[in-house]
């Protein structure tokens, strides 16, 4: 089941290759603790305006690494920012989250 942790690998493919029922493969992943969610990580991009004597309109841009559950609403994402990242979602920072297939972006400003 360790094989299912590699990027781009699907559990169903591994199960077919080893002649294992897919449901059993998912059950084993849970039993072996391979389904633990990874902590959210952000890549921060510092922004600055052209004028040196004025504060920037946007202090920083934070890009969520990996995919985020896009079923969460903006309140859920704000809670995620507060609790896991220890940042203020109401600051002048821009937080960008992407969906699993990268066709959906959610931006919190």
N, C-alpha and C positions, 0 to 999 in steps of 0.2 A: 504494500500500500504506500510505501515511501515514494514509489514511482509516480504517484498521482500528484505529488507536491511540485513537480517540475512545471515551469511556465508553459502554457499552451497545450498541456496534456489533459485529456478528458477521462474521467473515471470510467465511463462506458467503454472507451477504447481499450483501456487496460484490462477491464473485466472480460471483454470479448477475446482478447489475445490469450488470456489464461483460462478461458472457459469457466468463468465465475459469473453467477447471476449478479446483475448490476445492483440490485437492492442489497445483496450481501456485501458488495464492495463499499457501498455507502455506509452500511452498518459498521463494518470494520474500521472505516475512517473515523467514525465517532468513537468507537471503543479504544482506538489507539491514540486518540486526542489530536488527530490531524485536521480537525475542522475548527480549531481555535482561530478566532478572528485576529488578524494582525492589527496592531495599533496604527492609527492614522498618522501619517507623516506629511509634513508640508515642506515645500521648497520655497524659500523667501527670496523675492527680488526687490531690492531697494530702489526706489524711484526718487528722482529729484527734478524739480522744475528748472527752467532756464535761468531765472533770476536768483542770485545767491542770497539776497536780503529778504526774500519772501518764503514763508513755509510752503512746502509742497501741498497741492490739493489732495493728493493721494500719497499717503506715507509709505505703504508697501503693498506688494502683490504677493499673495500666498497661493501656491498651486498645490492641490492635494495630490500626492503621489499614489498611483494605483487608482482603482475605481471605488466609487462610493455608492451606497444603496440610494438610488435616485428616487425611491418611493418616499423618502423622507421629505417633508416639507421644509420651508425656510426656518420654521421654529425648531425643527429637529436638527437641522444643520447648525443653527445658532447654538443650540445646547451642546452639540458635538464640539464646536469651537471652544466654548466655555469650559467644559468638563475635561476633555482630553488634551486640548492644546493649550489651555490656560491663557487664552487671549480674549480680548473684548470684541465681540462681533459688531458692536456699535461704534468702534473706533474708525478712523479714516483709512482703514485697511480694506483691501479687496480680497475676498476668499473665493477661489475657483475650484469647483468639484466636477468630476466627469463621471458619466455612467459607465457601465460595464463594457458596452460595445463602442464607446467613445462617440456616439451620435448625439448625446445629450450633455449639455453643460449647465450647471447651476452656479450662479454667481451671487454672492452675498456681499453687499456693500453698505 
